[in-house]
């Protein structure tokens, strides 16, 4: 008789610790569905936050304008130990290209941490006759970017420079 039960596919779930397998999918409870949706929402939020934390100068500035559209770049250097400011205006397209190319590989990470700096540069990128970008560069560590043509949350931001940036293209203008 036991052999006939096995051949006919009878379940032997009568033993302790074994579950009866009916082959059907168990319907999730409302609480399980809510928990999964909540956890997925948190995961999407965290991934989105981390992705938005990292950017580049290319994404924030160079990718939003054409190099040939820049008519001039005004740079003001200020030192925290003095009140003296020195202003330089660059109109030569080759020098403008040098300055913009120096920023080409700069990687950024969102940061609003206050910091100490030895020198600060206020950089105004002018397209046509109007100011398009206002940039504040503190040493080689921190940069604030304001895109005056944008009115959304991506129009401005404070960033820490997370890779090496060579400031010689800007420093050489003040020699």
C-alpha positions as CSV (number, residue, x, y, z in Angstrom):
1,X,0.0,0.0,0.0
2,X,2.8,2.4,0.8
3,X,4.3,1.7,-2.6
4,X,1.0,2.6,-4.3
5,X,0.9,5.9,-2.4
6,X,4.4,6.8,-3.7
7,X,3.5,5.9,-7.2
8,X,0.4,8.0,-7.2
9,X,2.3,11.0,-5.9
10,X,0.9,11.3,-2.5
11,X,2.5,13.9,-0.3
12,X,4.3,12.7,2.8
13,X,4.2,15.9,4.8
14,X,3.0,14.1,7.9
15,X,6.5,14.0,9.3
16,X,7.5,16.8,11.7
17,X,9.5,19.7,10.1
18,X,8.3,19.1,6.6
19,X,5.9,21.3,4.7
20,X,3.3,20.1,2.4
21,X,4.1,21.2,-1.1
22,X,1.0,21.8,-3.1
23,X,2.9,23.4,-6.0
24,X,0.9,26.6,-5.8
25,X,2.4,30.1,-5.3
26,X,1.5,31.6,-1.9
27,X,-0.1,35.1,-2.3
28,X,1.9,37.8,-0.5
29,X,0.2,39.7,2.3
30,X,-0.5,43.4,2.1
31,X,2.3,44.1,4.7
32,X,4.9,42.2,2.6
33,X,3.9,44.2,-0.6
34,X,4.1,47.5,1.3
35,X,7.5,46.5,2.8
36,X,8.9,45.6,-0.7
37,X,7.6,48.9,-2.2
38,X,9.1,50.9,0.7
39,X,12.5,49.2,0.5
40,X,12.6,49.7,-3.3
41,X,11.7,53.4,-2.8
42,X,14.5,53.8,-0.4
43,X,17.0,52.1,-2.7
44,X,16.0,54.3,-5.7
45,X,16.3,57.4,-3.6
46,X,19.8,56.4,-2.3
47,X,21.1,55.5,-5.7
48,X,19.8,58.7,-7.2
49,X,21.4,60.7,-4.4
50,X,24.7,59.1,-4.9
51,X,24.6,59.6,-8.7
52,X,23.7,63.3,-8.3
53,X,26.6,63.8,-5.8
54,X,29.2,63.3,-8.5
55,X,29.5,65.5,-11.5
56,X,32.2,67.1,-13.7
57,X,33.1,70.5,-15.0
58,X,32.2,69.2,-18.4
59,X,28.6,68.4,-17.3
60,X,28.1,71.6,-15.4
61,X,29.8,74.2,-17.7
62,X,31.6,73.0,-20.9
63,X,28.8,70.8,-22.0
64,X,26.3,73.7,-21.8
65,X,28.1,76.1,-24.0
66,X,30.2,76.0,-27.2
67,X,33.8,77.2,-26.8
68,X,33.5,79.5,-29.8
69,X,30.5,81.3,-28.2
70,X,32.6,82.6,-25.3
71,X,33.6,86.2,-26.0
72,X,35.6,86.8,-22.9
73,X,36.5,85.5,-19.5
74,X,37.0,87.9,-16.6
75,X,39.0,86.6,-13.6
76,X,39.5,88.3,-10.3
77,X,42.1,87.0,-7.9
78,X,41.7,87.7,-4.2
79,X,43.9,86.6,-1.3
80,X,42.3,86.2,2.1
81,X,45.2,87.9,3.8
82,X,44.8,91.2,1.9
83,X,41.9,93.3,0.5
84,X,43.7,93.7,-2.8
85,X,42.0,92.2,-5.9
86,X,43.5,91.9,-9.3
87,X,41.3,91.7,-12.4
88,X,42.3,90.2,-15.7
89,X,40.0,90.0,-18.8
90,X,40.9,87.4,-21.5
91,X,39.5,87.9,-25.0
92,X,42.1,86.0,-27.0
93,X,40.3,82.8,-28.3
94,X,43.5,80.7,-27.8
95,X,43.8,81.8,-24.1
96,X,40.1,81.2,-23.6
97,X,40.5,77.7,-25.0
98,X,43.6,77.1,-22.7
99,X,41.5,78.1,-19.6
100,X,38.5,76.0,-20.6
101,X,40.7,73.0,-21.5
102,X,42.5,73.1,-18.1
103,X,39.1,72.4,-16.5
104,X,38.2,69.6,-19.0
105,X,39.0,66.6,-16.8
106,X,37.9,68.1,-13.5
107,X,35.7,65.7,-11.5
108,X,33.4,67.2,-8.8
109,X,31.5,66.0,-5.8
110,X,28.7,68.0,-4.2
111,X,29.9,69.6,-1.0
112,X,28.8,72.6,1.1
113,X,31.5,72.2,3.7
114,X,33.3,75.5,4.5
115,X,37.0,75.5,3.9
116,X,40.1,77.5,4.3
117,X,41.9,78.7,1.2
118,X,45.0,80.6,0.2
119,X,43.7,82.2,-2.9
120,X,40.3,82.6,-4.6
121,X,39.4,83.3,-8.2
122,X,36.1,84.7,-9.3
123,X,35.7,83.6,-12.9
124,X,33.0,85.2,-15.2
125,X,32.4,83.5,-18.5
126,X,30.8,85.9,-20.9
127,X,28.8,84.8,-23.9
128,X,28.0,87.7,-26.3
129,X,27.5,90.6,-24.0
130,X,26.0,88.8,-21.1
131,X,27.3,86.9,-18.1
132,X,26.6,83.2,-18.6
133,X,28.6,81.5,-15.8
134,X,29.8,82.8,-12.4
135,X,32.4,80.5,-10.9
136,X,34.4,80.8,-7.7
137,X,37.5,78.7,-7.5
138,X,39.2,78.3,-4.1
139,X,42.7,76.9,-4.5
140,X,42.5,73.6,-6.2
141,X,40.0,72.2,-3.7
142,X,36.6,73.8,-4.0
143,X,34.4,75.3,-6.8
144,X,31.0,77.1,-6.8
145,X,29.3,77.2,-10.2
146,X,26.3,79.3,-11.2
147,X,24.7,78.9,-14.6
148,X,22.7,82.1,-15.0
149,X,20.8,80.7,-17.9
150,X,19.2,78.0,-15.9
151,X,16.5,78.5,-13.3
152,X,16.3,74.9,-12.0
153,X,18.1,73.1,-9.2
154,X,21.0,72.3,-11.6
155,X,21.7,76.0,-12.2
156,X,24.1,76.3,-9.3
157,X,26.1,74.1,-7.0
158,X,29.0,73.9,-4.6
159,X,31.6,71.1,-5.2
160,X,34.8,69.7,-3.9
161,X,37.3,69.0,-6.7
162,X,38.1,65.3,-6.3
163,X,41.0,64.9,-8.8
164,X,44.0,67.0,-9.6
165,X,43.4,70.4,-11.3
166,X,46.4,72.3,-12.7
167,X,45.8,76.0,-12.0
168,X,48.8,77.2,-14.1
169,X,46.5,78.4,-16.9
170,X,44.9,80.8,-14.5
171,X,47.9,81.6,-12.3
172,X,50.0,82.5,-15.4
173,X,47.6,85.4,-16.2
174,X,48.6,87.2,-13.0
175,X,52.4,87.0,-13.4
